[in-house]
């Protein structure tokens, strides 16, 4: 991993505990009124009907829809020039005048807006010109709107309903909103306190607090508006998109000058519950392998061989119409011939035979299965339909993983039901990390490198296409399984967000970190939507917000997935972000300080009693101010390192300590490892260890660290990434963070992903 940047870790939304999921706000009659009007508009199918069941509303319709729920500047509709003049005199100059029509979403692009109109003469000319432009554009329902000319800093506030749920956004606004690309997003709803945290992350935030002598604006009013819009999105699930842009924020409040929104009928709800029978997959005592084969490299042959090779002690029954013997296992020609109860069916037959196998399992009363066969939803529309037919055949009576799954392994139970060739290894370390992946080939490759990655698994799950069961079902199971302490995910898409939220909540309640690597993080896959908010809500930004909301630690690099998992398994969550650094190298100290600060961690200076104690302990040429540079003297006197660590850990000034070693070698390195192992057992403050030297120089020391449950990270950036993850998870499990703290993805400055 040399040369890699530290991982980016998604922090939870600051200022609030992590909620378990969306909740509909109660007691707000304005929101109830909005929903009633939204339902009426959907039923009526007005002019803005998009033809797909969605209804796009003009500014005037949005103002009517949101009456009482969102603050707008005053506006008066006018049918012609005379009515526009009367409205302007009543409003008071200067005014803005627009030509509205349901067919026009972005009025500025069509020249249908005039700003800062100063008097009757200018207004009459502007109104006439706008009406003429409307005729030239052949608008069918044009109406003039005379509005108070608002002033202040222009922002945009909106919501976009992603398949993961409603996302609220605040951004530097006006006509340049996409160009500026200065936005903060979170899953709705958010509180006003969380909205303050969102505002603080904007590059334009300094403009709001008074920049170069300008007056500060009412940030509280903006935060309340963001919170209200987010609650509105939850209370009105038919609201697909809403843009309030621009929102003028001044010293006297926040008012919207324009709005666009889209309504849509509610789609069918995805399954929100978790399957309670996952235990049947990992604790099976009798397995029917449908399509078992004596051919070593066929899927059915590999599954049979790996089950036997790795110690499955239960009853393996091969179902094969040819009756061919497979590794001495009992063979039957049909599932119906098995008289005993079967816990798990493993289906390894060609695609065309899968439906029949599923029907046989249903008829036999087999509760659970793994479908290894491919050629379903991953292969196109015909495959998707075939997959849906499998779900219908299973009818909830046969619950399955797959199709296109590579299998399931429960290592502590010696159940290895997979054809992944990582299982060619003769033995595996059993550990506490559950790895659940939507990519079978990635899962198998990483399993094969477990020793190299210094990770030991409790469970290894390939969920395939998730035709029935998915990652969330196995997260929920792992949260309750004592063999698992950390849950790692390889995620391509979250298909059942409510179920995922429930599973993540179960893991949080159990104190088990969930660490995710998500593919597809570029903007290339961003869906085209009608509004500014939707256009800026890239899939990656939404996933980042979703993971933050549900306390999932997101890593940016696949190589960091198990680095972070190992750190969290060893150190858990730090109580805060104050980091102490101890090393035997000034260069290593400098590297770690750079990484920690780029990751949003604090490296506070040591002074007072702690500094005096360190100075009394260390040579005069050592450094004791944080970082603590013991110097190379620590190689000859390893107790200097452990005693320095003891002082720092017991000082009450830090929440986590990082020890970066260099090229110390056995036997001195072993002495140091033994002292640190003793220290770990007694210290209330966690610490993490990094070592740059070659492992071959200190094999005995590394064995001591491993026996004590102390992971040793190979690179300083890994050590810093581990620290950031520990701090993030500490925030998840401890509840509220500092009010107004930045809700951003951790990562080096300049390398952050948007979101």
N, C-alpha and C positions, 0 to 999 in steps of 0.2 A: 504493500500500500504506500510505498515511498512516494512522496511528492503529491499525495492527494490532499485535498482540503478537508477540514473537519466536517463532519456531517451537519446538515441542516436539520434541526429538530423543531417540529411544530409545538409551540407552547400553547397551553389552554388560554381561553379568553380571560384577561386579568380582571380582578375586582369582584369576581363572583365564583361560587362553587360551580363545578361542572354539572349542568342539569342532565337528567336522564333522557330527555327528548323534548319534542315540541309539546307545549301545553297551550290551550286556547285561553286567552285572557278572559276573565270574568268581570262582570259589573260595568262594562263600557257599552252604554246604549248606542253611542255613535257607531261603533263597529257593527253592532247588530243591524243598524239601519243601512250601513254600507252593504252588508251581505244581502239584505232583502232587495236593495236596488240592483245589486249585481245579478242576482237570480232572475229578476224581472227583465233585465237587459238581455241576458242569455236566452230567456224564453221568447223574447220579442224579436231577436235577430235583427237589430237595427242596420243602418246603412253600412256600418263598419264591419259587417260580418265577413270574416276572412275566408269562408268557404270550407273550413275544416272543423267547424264547431266553435272556433275561437271568434271572439268579437273584439275588434280594436276600436277604442274610443278616442274621440277628438278631445281637444283641451276643454271645450265647453262641457262635454259629457263627463269628463274626469272631474271637473269642478263640482258638477252636480252629484256625481257618485260619491265623492269624498267629503261632502258638506258635513262640517262638524268634526271630522276626523283628521284633517290636515289643514294647516293655515295657509291661505292664499292672500295675495294682494287684491284689493278691490278691482272688479271688472264689470263692465256693463255691455250687453249685446246691443247692436244697432243694425237696423235693416238697410240704412242708407246714410248719405252724408249728413242730412239734417239731424237725424237721431244721434249720429256720432258727435256732432257739435254740441248737442244738448248734454250728452253724457260727459264730454270732456269738461264743459263748464261746471258741471256738478262735481266731478272728481277733483278738478283743479289742476292747472298746468304746472309742470310739464307732464305729459302722458305718453304712454305707448299705445299704438294701435296695430291690430293684427287682422288678417283675414283668415277665419277658421273654416275648415271643411273636413269631414270625417276621412276623406281620401288622402289628406296631406298630413303626414306624421312630422316631418321636419320643415317647418314653415320658413325658417331662415334660408334654407337652400333654394327655395322657390321665390325669394324676394317678397315674402308676405308679411314682413314685420317692419315697422317704423318706430324708432326709439326717440325719446327726448323731444317730442313734438311740443313746441313752445307756445303756440297761439292758434286762434281760430283759422287764420289764413293758411298756416302750415298744415293744420289738421284737415281742412277741407280738401286741400290738394292731395294729401296722403291718402285720405279715404277714397277719393275718386280714382287715384292711381291703383290702389289695391283692388277695387272692384273691377277695374279694367283688366288687371292681371288675372283675376279669377275667371273672367269671361274668356281670356286667351287660353287659360289652362283647362277650360271646359269643366270647371268645378260644378257639381250638381247641387250642393247645399251650402253655398258660401254665406258667412255672416261676419260682420265686423265686430270686433271686441275692443272696447276702449278701456285701458287699464292704467292704474296709478303707476307712474314711473318709479320703480323701486331703486334703492341704492344700497351699496354694501359690497361684501366680497361674494363672488358667485361660486356656489358649490352645486353639486348634484346629489340627491338622495333618492334611492330607489330600492326595489326588490326584484328578484328574478327567481322563478320557481324552477330550480334544477330538479333532476330526478332524485337527487339526494335530499331535497327539501328546499324551503324558501331561504334565499340568501339576501341579506341586506347589505347595501353598499353606500358609502359616502365617498365623494371624489371631488377634486378640483373641477369646477363645472363650467357651464356656458357652452358655447359652440366648439370649444377646444377640448372637450372632455376626453375624447379618444386620443387626441394628439398628446395631451399632457400625461395621460396614463398614470395618474396619481390617485390611487384608490385604496380603500381598506374595505375588506369584506368579512362578514361573519355569518354563520347560520342564524336564522331568526328563530325565536325572538331574542333580543338583547335588552338589557336594562340601560338606564341612562348612564350608570357608572361604566358599563362595558362600552357604550357609545363614546364616552370620553376617551377611553383607551384607543378606540378606532381612530378618532380624530387626531390623537397624538402621533399616530404613525404616518400621517400624511406629510409629504415634503412641504406642502403649503401651510402646515400647522402654525409656523411662525407668523404668517400673515394675520392669523386670527387673534394672536395675543398682543399685537401692537408692534409692527415692524417699522424700524427707522422713524419713530416718532408718531406713527399713525395710532389712532385710538383702538383699543382692543374691542372685539365684538362680543356678543352674548353667546359664548360657547355653550352655556347651559341650555339655552333655547334650541340650539342646533342638536345637542345630544338628546333632548326630549323629543325632537322631531324624528330623529333616527330611530329611537326606541318605539315611538308611536307607529311609524311605518312598518317596523319589524313585527310589532304585535298585530297590526292590521293584516299582514300577510298570513299569519297563523289563523286569525279569526275569520278571514275570508279566503278559504282554500281555492276558490274559483279565480282568484287574482293571480294570473300567470306572470305578468310583468307590470311594473309601475315605475315611471320616471318622473321625479319632480326636478326639473332642470330648466332654467336655473333656480336655485334657492338663494335669495339674497340674505346674507347674515350681516347684521349691523349691531350697533350698541343697544338698539331697542328690541331686538328679537330676530326671528328667522321667518321669512315669508317666501312661498313659492310663487313664481311668476308664470310658470308653464307646467303642463303635465301631459303625459301620455300613458295609457295603460291598455293591457290586453286581458280579457277574461276568457276562461275556457271551462267547459264542463269537467267535473271531477273524473279522473281516469279510474279504472278498477284498482283497488288497493292491493298492494303486494302483501304476501304473508308477513305478519309482524311477530308472530310467536316463534319460539325456539323448540326444536324437536327434543323431547325429553328422553328419547330412546337411543341416544348416541352411544351409551355404554355397550349396547349390543354389537357395535362395530369393533370395539377394542377389547372386549372381554368374551368373545365368542368361544364356545367350547365345541361346536360342530359346524364345519364349513362345507358347503356344497360348491365345488368348483365346476361350473358349467362350461364345457369346452376345454377341460383339462387335457393335456397332451403329453405324450412321451418325447415329442420333439423339443430339444433343449432350448431352442431360440424362439419358439412360438410363445405368445403371451401366456397361454394356458400352461405351457411347460415351465416357463420361468416362475410363474406364481406358485405352482406346485413345488418346484425345487426349493424356492426361497423359504416357503413355509416350513418345509422339512429341515432344511439346512440350519435355520436359525432357531430351532427348538420349539416349534409349535407342538404343544402337548395334547391338544384336543384331537377330535376325530375329523379327518379330512376325507371327504367322499368325492370321488371324481364322477362327473356326469358326462358321459360320452357315448353317443349312439353306436359307436364301433366296439365298445366294450374293451378298449385297449388299456392294458395295465400301465399305471403311472407311478413310479417310485414305490411300489408295494402298497399303495393306498387302495382302499375298497373302491370298486368301479361299478356304477349302475348305468343303465342306458337312458333312463328318464328321471326327472326329479320326483315324480310320483312313486318311484320304487323305494324311496328312502322312508322307512317306517318311523324313524325317530324324529324328534323335533330338530329342525335346523335353525341355528342362530343367524347365519350370514350366508348369502349366496354371492359368489364371485362369478360374474358373467364375462366370458372371454370367447365370444363367438362372432362370426361375421355380422355386419350391420343388419343384413336381411333376416337373421335368425334371432335378433335381440328381442323383438316384440313377443315372439313365441316363448322365449325364456322368461320374460317378465310375467306373462300370463301364467306360465307353469308355477312360478314362485308365488303368485297371488293364490292360485288354486291350492297350493301345498301349505299355505299359511306361514310362509317364511317372512319374518318381519322386516329384514334389512338386506341390502345388497350393494355391491360395487359393480358398476358397469364399466369395464375397461374398453369396450368396443368404441371405435371412432367412426366418423362420417355423419355426425349429427349436426347440431346447430353451428359448429365451427366450420362446416363445409358449405354453407349457403342456405337458401330458402327451403329447398326440398329437405335438407337435413334438419332444419329448424322444425318443420312440420312433423317430421318423423319423431323428433324428440318430444314434441307436444303430445303425440300419440302415445309415447311411452308413459308420460305422466298420467294421461287419462287411463291407460290400462292399469297402472299401479294403483290408482284410485285411493291414495292415502293409506292403503293396506300394506303395501310393499314400499318402504322408504329406501331411497337409494342415493348413492354418491355417483356422480357422472351424468351422462356418459362421457367418454374421453378422459376418464380418470386414470391415473397411474397407480392408484391404490392407497392403502392405509397401513400404517405401522404403529404399533404400541410397543415400544422397546422394552419397557419394564415387564410386560406380559408375554414377551417372546412371540408376538403376533406380527408377522411381516407379510402382509397380503398385498404384494406389489410385484410388478415386473420390471421396475427400475433397476438398471444393471449396477447401480451403486451397491446393491445387495450382494454382489459377487464377493465383497470383502468377507473374510472369515469371521470377524467379530466386530462389535461396535461398543463404544462407551455408552453407558446409560446415563442420562443427565436430567436436567430440569427444564429444558427449552422445548416447547411445542411449536412445530413449524407447520403452518397451514398455507398452502399455495394454490393459486389458480393456474399455475403453469407446472405441469408435471415434469417437463424436461429440466426446467430451472431447479425444481425441488430435488430431482435426482442428482443433478450435478453438484448442488451445494451439499447434499448429504454425503456425496463421495469425498468431499473436501473437509469433512467435519474435524478431522484431526488437525489438518493444516490451519483451519479457522479457529481451533481451540474451543469448539463448542460440542456439547453432548446433548442429545435429544431425548426427550421423554416420549414425544409423539411426532409422527411425520405423516401429513395428510395432503393428498392431492385431490382437490374437489372437482376437477374437470370442468364441464360445462355448467354445472350447478342446475341441472334440469329439475332436481328436487331439493336435496339438501345442499347447503352452501357453507361458506367460511364462518358465517355467524353461528350456525349450529355447533360447530366444533370449537369456536371461541367460548361459547357458553359452557360446553362440556369441560374444556380445559380449565376454565375458571374454577370449577368445583373439584378437579382431580388433584389429589395431593402430590402426585408424581410431577406435576408441572408447576413451575414458579414464574416463568416468563413465556409470553405468547408472541411468536413472530409471524408476520404475514407477508406474502408476496401477492399484491393486489393488482388486478387489471381493471376490474369494475366492481362496484358494490351494487348488487341487483336488488337487495331488500334492505333499504336503509333503516327502517324502523326496527327490524330484527337485529341488524348490526348494532344499533344504538342500545338495544336491550342487552345484547351480549357484552358490549363494552362496559355497560353499567355493572353487569355481574362481575366482570374481571376487576373493575375498580373496587367494588365492595369487598372482593377477596384480597385486595392489595397486590394484584398481579399486573405488571406492566404489559401493555399491548404495543408492540413495535411493528411499524408497517413500512414496506417499500412499495411505492405506487408507480407503475409504468404510465406512459402516455402523458408526460408533463409539459410537452411543448404546446405552443398555441396553434399548431397546424390543425389539430382536431377540434378546434373551437367551433361550436355550432353557430350558424347565422341566425340572428334574431332581429326583431324589428326595432327594439329600443336600444338606447345607449347602454343602459344597465345590463341588458342581456348580452350585448356585443362585447362588453368588457369582462363578463363573468366567464373567464376561461375555465375549462374543466379542471385544470390543475389548481387554480385558485379556490374553486369550490371544494375540491377534495381537501385542500389544506384547512379550510374553514371547518369542514365536517369533522376532520380528525381532531382539530383543536377542541371543537365543541364536545366531543365524546372522549377526550382524554387520551387519545392515541398518540404515541410518540412516532413521528414520521421522520424517516431518514432519507437523505437525498441520493445516497450512493448504495448500491447493492452490497458492496463490500463492507459497509458499516452496519448492516442489519444485525449480524451476530456480535459485532464489537459492542454495540449498544446493549443487546440482550445480555451478553456476558457481564457487562458493567452493572446493569440493573439487578441481575441475579445476585451479584456479589455485594453491591453497595446500597441497593434500594434507592429510595428518594432522599436527596439532601434536603435539609430543613430550610435552606436559603441559598443565595447565589454568591456568598462570600467564600473565595477559594484561597487556601494556603498552598504554597508551592515550596517544595524542598528538593534540592538536587545536589549533585557533586560537580556540576558544570555550569559556569556562567552563561555559556551559549545555550544550553538546554533551558535555563531559566528564562532567557530572553525569548526563545521560541514559544514557550508555554504562555508567557504573559501576552504575547501578540495574539495567539490563538484564543486564549480565554477572553480577552477584551473584545475580539472580533465576534465572539459568540454571545456577547451580552453578559458575561460573567464579571464579577468584581474581584480584584486582587488588592485587598486593603493593606495599607502599610502597617507594619508592626511597630509598636512603641511601648513605652511604659514598662511594666513588670516583665512582659513576655520578651521584649527586645533585650532588656537587661539580662534575663536568664540565658538567652541564646548567646549573647556576647560573652558571658561568663563561661559558657560551655565550649564555644568554638575557638579555633585559632584566631589571632588578631587579623589575619588577612582574609578571613571568611566574611560573608555578607549575611546580615541577620534581619533585614528590613522587610521581607516578603517581596520577591522570592528569597528563600534562605539557601545560600550557596555554601555547602559544607566544604567544598573543594575536594581535590583528590585525596586529601587526608582521610576521608571516609573509607577509602579502600583499605588502608592499613588499620584504621580504627573504626570498624563498622558500627560500634556502639554510638559514635557521634551522630550517625544518621538516625538510628532508632531513638536515641535520646532527644534529638531535635524534633523528630516526629511526635514524641510523647509530649513535649512542651507545647507544640503548636496545637495538637489535638485537644489538649486539656485547657487551653487558654480561654475558651469561650468567645474567641474573636472570629472563628471561621466555621463554615458549615460542611466543608469538604476539603480534604487535603490531597494533593497530587504529589507523588514521589517519582521523580524521573531519574533513573539510574543510567550509568554509562556502560563501561566495559569491565565492570568488576567480575572477578573469576573465582571459582572454587579454590580453596576452601573458605576464603573470606566472604564470598558471596553467600555461602550456605549459612554462616554465622549470622549475617545480616538478615537473611530470610527467616531464620528461626526466631530472631528477636522481633521481627515485624509480625510474624504469625502470632506470637504471644500478645503483641500490642493490639492486633485486630480483635482478638477475643475479649479484650478488656475495654476497648475504646467505644464511647457512646457516639463519637463522630466518625463517619465513614472515611476511608481513604482508598485511593486507587494507585496502582504501581505501573510505571512504564520502564522499559529497559531497552536501550539501543544496542547493547553488545550482542555478539553472536551467541545463540543458545548453546553452542558447543563448548563455550567457555565456562558455563555454570549449570551443567545438567542436574547436579545434586540440589542446588538452590532452587531450580525450577520445579523439581519434585516436591520440595518443601512448600513452595507457594501453592502448587496444585492441591496438595493434601489439606492445606489450610483454607482452600476455597478463595484464594486471592488470584484473580486473573492478572497476567503480566502483558501489557500492551507493547507492541513492537515499535510504534512510532509516536512522537509527541502529538501529532494531530489526532491519532486514535485516542490518546489519553484525554485530550481536550474535548473531543466529541463525546467520550464516555462521561465526562464531567457535566457537559451541557445536558445530556440525557438524564442524568441523575437529578439535576436541578429541576428540569422540566417535570419529571415524574413526581418529585417531591411536591411540586405545586398541585399536581393532579390529586394526590392522595391527601393533602393537607387542607384543601378547600380554598378560601379566598386568598388571592395574591394581593400585592400592593395596589391600592387604588390608582387608576390612571396609568399603570405600567404598560409598556408596549406589548401589544398582542401581535407578534411578528414571528416569522420563521427564523430560528437562530441560524447563523451562517456568516462566513466572512464577508465583510463589506465589499460590495461590488460583485459578489457571486450569488447573491440572494435570488431566488426565483420570485417572480412577481406573484403576489397573492397575500 
